[in-house]
Amino acid sequence: MSQDIVVISIGGSILIPDQNDSVYIGKLARMLEKASEKVRVCVVCGGGKIARYYTVTGRELGGKEYDLDMKFKEGGIVVMGGTEPGHTTDAVATMLACELGAKRVINATSVDAVYSDDPRKNPDAVRYDKLTIDELDALVYKDHGAGKSSVFDPLGVQIAKKEKIDIQMVDGRNLEELEKAILGLPFSGTYINSQ
């Protein structure tokens, strides 16, 4: 029986928000390595701050110059960034999931679930535990532009809808909940059913 493939979209604001980043990334890496023993893990990382910051953080974690540039090992965790201008982390993650035949994409984001509005700006925003892909589609913006942000990229939603890929939204800084989502266990966040 083949391993379940899980594609995780992690934005740069989750990876490097200037909040004990090297500690978080070290814990994230260990959790992903452990999870990869049970499921095939692919990670698409957002650009966030400039690449030099990632290099400094990598050095804090003990990375050598070669490791800081690029290093892949057979059977390891696939980690990648954007593929071309205009493709967000979410879109690339759903494209990768489609290409690999993955059944779900996990969006490790800066909020703990999908809301009717930005909960950091609107205290009356409604939190959703479950949505259909059509309900998510109604929540995302329709016009795309550089630097624009939404609950999930509209291109990613369209790919997920067409290819029947479920999306799971989880607080990317809550490693316990992120690990549960990766392993297919119940987690605190939002389940978006593509069927």
ABEGO torsion letter per residue (X at the ends): XBBBBBBBBBBAAAABAGBGAAAAAAAAAAAAAAAAAABBBBBBBBAEBBAAAAAAAAAAAGBBAAAAABBBBBGBBBBBBBABBGBBAAAAAAAAAAAAGBABBBBBBABABBBABBAAABAABBBBABBBAAAAAAABBABBBBGBBBABBAAAAAAAAAAGBBBBBBBAABAAAAAAAAAGBBBBEBBBBAX
